[in-house]
Amino acid sequence: MKILITGKNSYIGMSFEKWLNQWPDVYQVDTICLINNNWENRDFSQYDVVFHVAGIVHQKEKPEMENLYFSVNRDLAVEVAKKSQKVRC
């Protein structure tokens, strides 16, 4: 099974990848960073699973970070989901 983890350096992504690496004959794991827009050119069709864990935590509490918080945690998640769904239909 081919799995793509978004959020290359996230705690959850790295932990999940490490756990899956126990079974290298079952799972092939790739990770990508979503900090820039290069991910938009990535072909998601080769993956059975896209596990989206990119996000910003503990920033909503700071008023000056609210826009970035929602841009990453809501808008980016929707964009990744749409791209993932598009290749499945």
N, C-alpha and C positions, 0 to 999 in steps of 0.2 A: 504494500500500500504506500502510495506517495503522498506525503503530507507537507504542506507549506505553512510555516509559522510566520505570521507578520508580527513585528516587534522583536527584532533580532536580539536585542540586548535586554529584553524585559525579564524580570525575575521568573514570571510564570512561563514564558516561552523557553527560556534556558533550562528551567527545571523539567518541563515537559519533554524537551528534546533529550536531555540526559536520561530520563526515565525510559523513553522509547528506544534509545540506543542499546538497551539490554537485549533487544531483539533485532539485530541488523539484517537478519534474513527475512524479516516480516515487514519492517518499516524503513522507508527511505525518507529522511527528513531534510528539508531545505528551510532556511530562514532568510527573511529579507527585512531590511530597514525601510520604514516609510517616512523618514524625516524629509526627504526631497521627493520630487514627483517621478523619479526613475521607475518606481514600482508600476506606474501606469502602463509602461511598455512591456511589462513582464507577462509571459504567457501562462495563464492560470489553468489552461485546459489539460495540462499534463498531470494535474494533481487530483487525487481522490478526495482530499480534505484540505480546506483552507481554514486554519485555526487563527483567528484574529485576536491578538492580545496586546497590540500596540495601544498605548494610552498614557494619559497624564494623570497622576494621582496627587491629592493634597494641594491642588492649585486653585480650586473653586473658592476656597475660603479667602483668597486674596482678590479683592475687587479688580485689580489691574490685570489679573490672569484669566478672568472669567471668559472672555472671548476665545482665547487660545484653548482653554479647557474644553469648551463646547465644540470648537472646530475640530479638535483631535478626537475627543471621546464620543462625539455624536456624528458629526459630518463625515469624518474619515471612515468611521465604522460603516456608515451607509454606503459610501463609495466602494469600499472593499467588498461589501456584501453584493452590491449590484454587479461588480466585475466578476465575482465568483459565480453568481447566478447566471449571468449572461452566457458563460461557457457551458453551463449544464443544460440549458434549454435547447 
